[in-house]
Amino acid sequence: MVLPTPWTLSKITVSLFRFPVVATATDAALLQPQPLDSAELTQLDAYWRAANHLAVGMIYLRGNPLLREALRPEHVKNRLLGHWGSSPGQFFIWTHANRLIRTYNLNCLYLSGPGHGAPGVLGPCYLDGSYSEVFPHISQDEEGLEQFFKQFSFPGRIGSHCTPETPGSIHEGGELGYVLSHACGSVFDNPELIAVACVGDGEAETGPLATSWHINKFLNPVRDGAVLPVLHLNGYKIANPTILSRIGTEELCSLLRGYGWTPYLVEGS
């Protein structure tokens, strides 16, 4: 569970990802389309590509962090950990949340549920400078970037989940199935708080998460905040395809409506 830092970024066209967004009625006003100028779109595109590069670097690289030279075997890690599939989607969700935070001055939490999905959170922490503030030796230059990549998922360094070393982290993501429970707990008696909870593909098939879709029955719209789950269907879990990404859109939406949520599909290529 990570506190996001506001950025000056905005909307983006999703590429090769499918994110059914489920929201409570209290979030409806925040989901209205907002016109964005070309400068904002350019900023977001540049940011999103940079964040994706950081995710690739953390998972695969131990040298040549800016790809200034042709890749050689010694630049690539011998053992790979961390899921690329969740990273671009988490960047997408994170940047949208931060645009809304800035636009509406919101009190908002981002909760990361996907297992081994730390690149999708660590990337923004490094880009906004908060990681280097906490760990000055991971500087925002080529040398610091190389250290940032090398330390990821390495013994004695940082894990492929959102470990306690992650700036702002108050829970280690990757203990699959609890993201909606924690989202609900965070907004109890917190009427001004919005919890944006990213639900991973594989996580959605765990018993705790499948049960947590009923969480809306326990929220009081008068005294509690709002929970906005985002079901991130990139199509795969650790070893095979996921069920919710293979069923039809009508069946998926019917399932979510049955749980009491209103689904919004965000997809494209």
N, C-alpha and C positions, 0 to 999 in steps of 0.2 A: 504494500500500500504506500503510495508515494505522493507527496505534495508537489504539484506542478508549479513551475515558475512562469508567470505571464510572458508571452512573446507578442511581437507585432506581425502575426502571420494570419493567414486566412484560408479560404476554401481551395480544394484541389480535386482534380479529376482522378478517380480511383483507377488504378491499372491492375488488371488481372486478379482482383480481389473482390469478395462478396461479403458484405457486412450487414446482415439484418439487424437493425437497431430497434430495440424495444424500449418504450418510454411510458411513463405514467402521464396522466392528463395534465398534471401540474407542470410538465416540461413542454407542453404544446407551444407556448408563446416563444420559447427559445428555438424551436425547430422551424420557424417561418423563414423562407428564403431571404437572404440579405444581399443586395447588390455589392459586388466587389470590383474595385478598379484594377487595371492591368498591373499597376505597381505592386499591389498586394499579391496578386497571382504569381508574379515574377519572384517575389520574396519567398512565397511558400514553395514554389517549385525548386528554387535553389536550396532552401532549407531541407526539403524532403529528400533531395538527392544527396545532400551532405550527410543526413542522418542514416540513410541507407548504406552509404559508404562506410560509416562507422560500424554499423552492424556486421557488414561483411568482414571488415578488418578484425573486429573482436573475435569472430568465429574462426576465421581462416588464417590471418596473417600474424607473423612474429617479426617481420622485417619489411622494409620498403613500404611504409604506411601510406604514402601519398602516390604510390605507383609512378615514381619519377623514372624508373627503369623497368625493363622487361622482367616479368616474374620468373623466378628461378625456384627450384625445389626447396632451397634453404630459407626462402621467404615464407613458406607455408608451414603451418603447425602440423606436427605429427599425429596429434590426437584432437579431434574436433568435438566441441560441445557447445550447445546453444542452438536454438531453433531459428533458422532464417525466416521460416514461414510466418511467424507471428510478428516479426519486427516491422515491416513496412506498414502493416495494419495498425500496430500500436502507435507508430509515429503519426499516422493519419488521425487516429482518435485523439491523441495527446494535443496535436496542433489545433484541432477543432475546439477542444475543451478550452485551450488557452485563449483562442480568439473570443469565445463567449465570456470568459473570465474578464478579459480586458473591456469588451463591449458593454457588458452589463454589470461590471464590478461585483462578480459573484464570489461567494464563499464555496469553494469546490475542491473535492478530493478526486484524484485518479487512482484507481485500484487495478493492479496488474494481476490477472489470473493465470495466463498461459504458463505452463511448465517450461523451464529452461528459456524463458522469454526475456531474461535480463537485458539483452542487447537493445530491445525496444524501449527500455527505460534509461539505461546508462547512456545511450547516445544523446538524448536530449539534455541529460544532466551535464554531459561534457560540453555540448554546444552552447548552453546558456552560461557556462562558466562556474556553475555551482560545484562541480566535481573538483576543479582545480583549486577552488577556495578551501575546500576541506582537505584536499591532498595536494599541496603545492608542488610536490615533485612530479605530479602528472600535469605538466604545463601545457598551455595551448600553443604549442609549436610542434615541429616535426619530431623532435626528440621526445617530448611528452606524449605525443600521439602514439609513437612506437611503444613506449612503456604501457600506455593505456591498452593497446592491443595485446601485448605480450602477457600482461597480468590476468587477462580474462580467462576464467575457468582453468587456473593453474594452481597446483598445490601450494598452500600457504599464502595465496593471494586472494582473489575474489571469485565467487561462484557464478554459475550460469543462471541462478535465481537472483531475485532482488535481496541479497544478503544485507545484514545490518550496516555494512559499510556504505551502502548506497545512500547518498545524501537525501534526507527527507524520508527515508524508509522507516515505517513503523510496523511492518510485517514482511516476512520473507515469502515472496511469491513463489509458486511452484509446488506448494503443498496443495495439490489439485483438489478443487471442489468447494472451496470456502469463500470465494470472492464475493458472492452475493450475500452470504451470511454476514461477512464483515462490513459490506456496504450498508446493510440494514442496521447493524449495530452502531455504525458511525453516525447515522442520521437520527436515531432515537432522541427525542427531546431537543433536537437541533433544527428548528424550523427553517433556518436560513441556509442550511448546508445541502449541497447537491453532491452525491457520490456517483461518479462515472465509473462503472465496473466493466472491465474488459474480460469477457468469458472466452476462454480458449476452446478450440475444436475438441481436443481430447478431454479437456476438463469437463465439457458439457455432457460427457458420457459417464461421469462418475456419479455414484449414488448421492453424495452430499449436494452436488450442484443440481442434479435432476430434481431433487426435493426442494431446493432453494428457490425455484421459480414460484413457489407459493408464498414467497416472502412478502408480497404485496398485501396479503391478508392481515399482516401485523403492523402495517404502517398507518398512522393516523395523520391525515392530511392537515389537521389543525395544529398539532403540536410537534410533528416530525418533519424532517427534511425529505428530499426526493431522491430516489434511487433510479439511475439511468443505466440499465445493463446494455452492453454492446456485444452481441454474439459475433465473434470474429471467425467467420468460416473461410479459412484459407484452403480447406479441403483435406487436410491430413493431420493425423496425430503421430506419435513417435514411430510407429512401424507400419501403419496402413491407413486407408481412407476412413473418414468419419461419417457417421450415419446422417447427421443433420445436414451435411453438405451434399449428400447424395439423394435426398428426397426432393420432391418437387416443391416449388415455391408455394403453391396453394396449400399443400399438406403442412409445410413448415409454418406458414402464417396461421393456419387453423390450430396447430398445436400451441403456439404462443398465445393466441386469443383465448384458447381454452384455459390457459393458466391465468388469464386476466390482464394480459398486456396488449398494447396496441403496437403492432410491428410496423416499422418503416424500413424499406429496403434501400440500401445504398450500395450500388454495384455499377460496374462499367468496365471498359477495356480501352 
